[in-house]
Amino acid sequence: MGERKLTPPGIVTVLLLVCAASFQLLRASDDVDDAIFYESFDENFEGRWIVSQKDEYNGAWKHEKSEGHDDYGLLVSEKARKYAIVKELDEPVTLKDESVVLQFETRLQNGLECGGAYLKYLRPQEAGWKPKGFDNESPYSIMFGPDKCGATNKVHFIFKHKNPKTGEYVEHHLKYPPSVPSDKLTHVYTAILKPDNELRILIDGEEKKKANFLSSEDFEPALIPPKTIPDPDDNKPEDWDERAKIPDPNAVKPDDWDEDAPMEILDEEAEKPEGWLDDEPEEIDDPEATKPEDWDDEEDGEWEAPKIDNPKCDSAPGCGEWKRPMKRNPAYKGKWHAPLIDNPAYKGIWKPRDIPNPDYFELEKPDFEPIAAIGIEIWTMQDGILFDNILIAKDDKVAASYRETTWKPKFAVEKEKQKEEEDSVAASSGLADLQKKVFDLLYKIADIPFLSDYKLKIHDLIEKGEKQPNLTIGILVSVVVVFLTIFFKLIFGGKKKPARVEQPSPAPKETKANESGVENEENKEKEETSAAAPRRRTTRRD
């Protein structure tokens, strides 16, 4: 073959591809510059991330590729383990006065029945924690990400805030958070914190929740405490009556009210039906039952035949002793109670009086603690949880760019593979339905009278097909061949051979007739039998 040369259009195409790739690289480079923190896990995490040395956190972290990709991530490799790992930031990230975007990818490669896949954004170490001692008590500012176990199925957003009055840190949970996607694909979770107190939660770039940090309808407990609270020292007065209704104290039980009358009495008007078999028991010994041969009276006790329903009772109204049925007692009234009337002393449901809340404060915006590290501290029953592309940025456009370049291509590949698997399952299900219909039809064919001699053979073929569905077509062809073979044999192989016409011969001499009489009679019987039997159809083998 000769050397291929690029035509002018081919050269233009190559140049365009090179320019596009260069633009993509420049764009990715710009995004990295715009990111406050970015972890792609392209390089091994060891030496950069610190694994907790607490004994209870014995789960093994691994640097592994995402299934079906060349992209690496941080993998939860073992089931039923506690995991803790932390990465310190070069500089603390302030959450005041400007937007902050928290974003990361996670893939539940083996699903998630019970466990978490969230991140903790930790306060500076001056708050009282060390990387090698990182655990569930380490103070954080924000906890964000999926969590699922039992009735819990949510994408958490929890922030801890210091009460300026008491100095205590309180956890504030997002109300009605979005649910965790139930598939095994890579998903990207984004939390956008705005300086106007707005919070937006995105999953795969789609907004799933919008909230306001200062709204009591969005967080529990509310960031700003109520102005008043129930007085903890207030007690209900002893004479406070909360009963809205009371028994009528003036009511009197009627003289004819019999509290001892039973609810049911014998029906004295009932009569025994005609044909009732008083002397017949409802059950009798099974007359067909026999004592087992291995029954040992000494070890097993005296053998008794099992009981069956007495067949004589089937045609009779009943058997055994007849008894009058019970009926409801018309005189029954039950225990007498005085009727209820409005309570003249009713004061309503008591509650303590409200007093000014000593912990109340007002804020124009949350006073978030800075983020000094990112940690993953989880207890999960599943393995195969993969974390990747952890990002902190100041602009949600930067986060969107990362989603476009790092998450979207992977998700598209996984989605296509998932669709292929679902189509394959659907096709298999459709084939199974078709096979069942085919087998049902074959069973009906086997019941055709003229196939009775081949019924067991056909059933054997069908049973093999049911055990090995891939043989269905072969089984169907085999049964059709058998059917056609018998059909053609009935049509073309059932004609009788015409009887041979014997030419008259001269009468035998008198002297020989007696000698050969018996032999001629036997030959005649053989010829008649041969003429009556159908001719066997010759085959190629014959």
N, C-alpha and C positions, 0 to 999 in steps of 0.2 A: 504494500500500500504506500501511496505517496504521502509526503508530508502535508498535513492539513494547514491551511492558511486562514487567518481571520479576515473575514470580509469587513468592510466599513461598518455595517450594522452590528456585526459581532463585536467589534472593538468598542462601539458605543455602549453595548450591553454590559461588557466587562467593566468599563469605566464607571457606569452607573452603579453597578454592584459594589465596586470598591468605594465609591463615594458614600453609598448608603451605609456600608459597614463602618467607615470612618466616622460618619455622623453619629452612628449608634454608640461607638466607643467614646466619642467626645461627650455625648449626652450622658452616658453612664458616669464618665469622669466628673462632669459638672454636678451630677446628682450626689456623688460621693462627697464632693466639696461642700454641698449644701446640707449634708447630713451632720447632725451633732454626733451621732454614734451609729455605726453600721457593722453588723457581724454576719458574714456570708457563710462561715464555716467551710470555706474552700480549703483552708489550712487546718491542720489538726488543732483542737482546742487545748491540748495539754500544754501547760506552761503559760497559757493566757487566761484560761478560766480555772477557778480554784474549786476543787471538790471538797465538800464538807467532810471533816474527819470525825464527826460524831458517829458513835457505834451504830445507832439506829438507822443511819442513812447508808445502807449497804448495797444499794442498787448500782449496777455498773453502767456508766456512761460510755458510749462508743461513737467514734467518728465514722459514719457509714453513709453510703449513697442511698438516696431515695429510690424505692423500687421502680424500675423502669427508666431511671434517669442517670446521668453522670454527675448530677448535682449532689454535693455532700451536705449533711446536716448533723445535728446533735441528737443521738438516738437513745431512747430508753430501751434497754436490751433485755430486761428480765421482768417476769411477772411478780406481782405481790411483793413489791419492794418499796422502800422509801428512798427518794432521790433528793439530793441537794447540791447545787453548784452555783457559783456566783462569779460575776465579772465586774471589776471595779472600773468606773469611768475615769478618763483622764482628768476631767473637771466636773464638779457637780452641775446639774442642770436645774436652773430655776424655773418654777412653774407660775411665775407672777408676771403680769403686765404684757404678756405676748402669747401667741398661740404655741402649743406644743402638740406634736403628733407622735403617738406610740403605736408601733406596728410590728407584727411578726407573723410568720407562717408556721402552721403546724399541720402534720398529716397523721391521722390515726390509721396506720397501715393495717392493723388487726382489729379495727373498731374500738369502741370504748364502752364498756359495760359499767365499770365503776372506777373512777379515777379523775385526776385533774390534768390539765395541760395549759396552765396559766403561768404568767410571769409576775414577779414581785419587783417593784421599783423601790429600792431601799434608800433609807435616809443615810446621812453620813455616819461613819463609825463612831463619832462622838456620842451618838444616841445609845451606844452600848452594845455593839456586836463586833465580831471578828470574822473575816472570810472563812477561816478553817473551822470556826464554830458556828457557821451559818445553820439555822434551824427555823422551826415554825414560830419561834418567839422573837426572831430578829425583826426590829422595827422597820416598817415600810411606809411609804407615802401612798402608793397605789398598787392594787392587785387587779390584774386584768387578764381575762382569757377563759377558755371553756372548762366546764366542770360538769361531770355527769355521774350519778350514782343513785339507784333507786328512784325516788320521786324527784330528785334534783336533776335538772337538765337546763343549764343556763350558761350564758357567757357573762361571767362576773365582771362587774366594775365596782370596786370598793376603794374608798379613800379614807385615810386616817387624818383627823383634824384635831388640833389642840384647842380645847376650850380656854379662851383667854381669862375667864373668871376662875376656873378651878385648876387649870394647868393639866388636866387629864386629856389623854388622846382617846377619841371616840371613833369607832368604825361606822361609816355611813355607806349603806348598801343601795345600789341602784334598784329601784322597784321595777317589776315586770321586765327583766332583761330578756334579750333574744335567746332562742334555743340553739343548741349545738347541732350543726349539720350531722346527719346520721350515716353518711357514707364514709368511704375510706380514701377520699381524694384530698389533695392539698388545699387548704383554705387559709386565707389571709385575714387577720383580725386587726382592725384599726380603731383607735380611740383618738378623737380630735378634741382638745381642750382649748376653748376660745377665751380671750380676755373679757368678753361680755357675759361670762358665767355659763356659756352654752357648752354642752357635751354632746358629741355625735359618735355613735357606735356604728361602724361599717363592717360587714362581712363580705369578702370578695368584692370590695368596692361599692357595695350597695348599702345604703343607709337602712339600718334596722331599728335604731332607737335614737331619739333626740330628747335631751333632758336639760334642766336648769339646776345648777348646784345649790341655789338658794331656795328651791321649791320643795315644800313639804310633800307634794304629790309625787315627786320624782325620787326622793331618797328617804330611807328609813334607818335610823331616826333622822329627822330633819336636821340640816346643818345648823340653822338658827333655832334655839330652843323656844318653847312657848313662853309668852310673857307671864302667864299665871300657871300655877300647879295646884292640885288638891292639897289641902293642909294635912300633912302627915300626923299632926297631933289632934286633929278634930275627931270626936267620937260621936256615934249615934246615941241620942238620948234614950233612956230606958223605956219611956212611954211612947216612943215613936211607933206608930202602927202602919205597916206597909201592906196590910191586907185590904184589897179593894172590895172583896165580898166576904161575908161571914154567915154562918148558919143563923136562921131566924130564931131568936131566943124564945119567942112566943108560940112557936109552932108546937103542936101536940100530935103524937102518933094516933091514927084512927083506931077505934075499938076493934074493927074487923080485920086489922092488919096482922096476919099470922106470919111471924118471922121464921117459925119452925117448919112451915110447909115445904115439902121437898119440891125440887124443880121438875121431877118426872114421877109418874105413877103408872101402875099396871093398867093396860087397856082392858077393862072388864067387858067391853062389847066385842072384843076380838073372838073369832071362832077358829077352831082347827080346820085347815083346808081338807077337802075330801081327797082321799088317796094318800094321806100322810102315812108313811111307813114307820110306825112306832118301834117295831122290833128289829128294824134294819139299822146297823151302825153306819155312820157316814164314811168310814174307811174300813177296808178289809185287807187281809194278807194277800199279797200278790200270788195268785195261784201258779204262775209260770216261774216263780223264783225257786231256785234250788240251792241247797247248802254247798258252798265251795268245797272242792276236794281237799284243799289244804287246811280246812277249818278244824281246829283242835278245841273240843269242848272244855278241856281242862285249862288250857291257856287263854282261849278266846271267850269262854263262857258259852252258855246255851245259845245256839243259833236261832234267830227269829227272822221270819220272812219280812221284807220291807212292806210298808203299807201303800195301798193305792186307793183312789176314790172308788167308792162303791158304785158300780155301774147301774144298779137298780135305782139309785137316787137320782140319776140323770132324768128319768122319765116321770119322777114323782115330785110333788110339791116340796118334800123334805123327808129327812130320816131322823130316827132317834126320838128322844122324849120331846114332845111339843110343849113350849112354854109361851105364856102370853107376852106379847111385846109391850114395851114401855111407851108412854105418850107424855106430852108436856102437861104439867099440872096447871089447870086454869086458875087455881087458887094461889099459885105461887106469886109472891111479891118481893121476896128477898128482904134484906135488912133495911129497916126504915131509917132514913136520914132527913133531918130538918132541911127545908129548902133554903137556898142562899139568898141573901138580900144585900143591898149596898151597905157598906160599913160606914156608919156616921163618923167614926174616929179616924178614917183613912187620911193619911197625910202625903201619900206618894212614896216612891222609892227614895230612900235617904242616900245622899252623897255628901262627902265633906265639902266644906266651903273652899273657894279658891283664894289663894294668896299670891302675892308677887313671887315670881321664880327668882331665887337668888343666883341661879346660874345663867340667867338670860343675858344675851349680848346681841348686838347688831353688827352686821358686816355688809359691806358693799360687794365684796368678792372673797372667795376662800383664801385663807392664808396657808397655802400648801408648803410643806417642807420640801427642800430641794432633793433631787434624785442623785445619789452618789454611786449607785451600783445597780446591776440587773441580776436578779436571782431566780432560779427555778427550784422550788421546794414543793414536792408533790408526793403523794402516796397513791399508788395506782395498782389495780389488779391486772392491767393489760401491759404487754410489751409492744414494741413497734411504734411508739409515739416519737415522731421526728420533728424537731424544732429547727427553723431555718430563717435566714434573712431578718434578723432583729434590727429594728430601725428606730431611732429617735430623731425627729426633725422639727424645724420651726414652721414649715409650710406644708399644707396638705397636698399641694401640687407636687412636691418632692415625693411624698408617699405614693401618690397616684402614679408617678413615673416609675417608681420601684415596682409597683404592682404590675405595671405594663411590661416591664423588662425581665423581672425575675419570677413572678408568680404565674402570669397569664399563659406563657408558652407551656409550662408544665401542666397546668390545669387542663388546657386544651387536649394535650396528649392523653391524660388520664381519663378525661371525659369520653373521648373517642373509644378508648379501650373498654371503658365501662359499658358503653353502648353496644360494642361488639359482643361482650359477654352476655349482656341482657338479651340481645337478638339471638345468640346461640342457645340460651336457656329457653327462650320462647319457641325457637325452632324445634328443640328437643321435646318440649312439652307438646307441640303440635304433632310431631312424629309419634309420640307415645299415644296420643288420642287416636291417630290413624291406625296404629298397630292394634289397639284394642278393638276398633271396629272391624279390622280385617280378621282378627282371631274369632270374634263373635260370629262373623259370617262363615268362617271355616267350620266352626262347631255346628252351625245349622246345616251346612253342606254335608257334614259327616253323618247327619241324621236322616239323609235321603235313603229310602228303602233299598234301592238297587246298589247302594254303596255299603250295605251292611257288612259284607265280607271284608271290607277295607277300613271299617270304622276305627278299630283299635290302632291301625297303622297311621291313620290321619290324626287321631288324638295324640299319638306319640310325637308326630311332627309338630303339632301345635304347641305341645308342652315344651319342646326344645326351643321353639321360637319365642315363647314367653320368657324362658330363662335367658335366652340370648337374642335380644331384640334386633341386633344387626343381621340376623338370619331371616328376618321377616319376608323379604322379597324371594329368597330361595325357597322358603317353606311354601309360599303362595304358588310359585311356579311348580313345585313338586306336586302339590295337591291338584293343580289344574291339569298336569300331565296325567296323573292317576285318573282323574275324572274323564278326560278325553279318551284315554286308552280303553276304559270300560265302555264309554259311549260308542266308540267305533267298533268295539268287539261285539256289542249288542246288535249294531246295525249290519256289519259286514261279516261277522263271524258266526252268526246264529242260524244259517241256512242248512237244512238237512241234505245229506248226500242222497241223490236219487237211487232208488233200488235197482239193482242189476236185473235185466230180463233174461231169463234162462231160455235158450233155444230147446224146443222139444226134441227129445232123442228117441230113437227106436226103443220099443219096449224090451227090456232085458229078457234074456232067455230064462225059462222057468227054472233051470237048474241053478242059475247064479243069483236069482232074486233072494232066495232064503239066506245065501251066504253074506250078502252085503246089505241087507235091510237095516240092520242096526246102524252101520256106518253111514248110510245115506241119510238116515233120520238125524244123526248128530250134525252132519255138514249142513243140512237144511236149517237147523236151529242157529248155527253160527252165522250163516248168511243173513238170516232175518235180523239178528242182533246187530250185525255190522251195518245193514241198510238203515236201521232205525236210529243209530247214533249219529250226531252231527259230525261233519268232517272237521278235523282240527286244522286251524288256519296255519299255514306254513310261515315261518319267519326266516329272516336272512341267515340266522345261525343254523336252522334246520337245512 
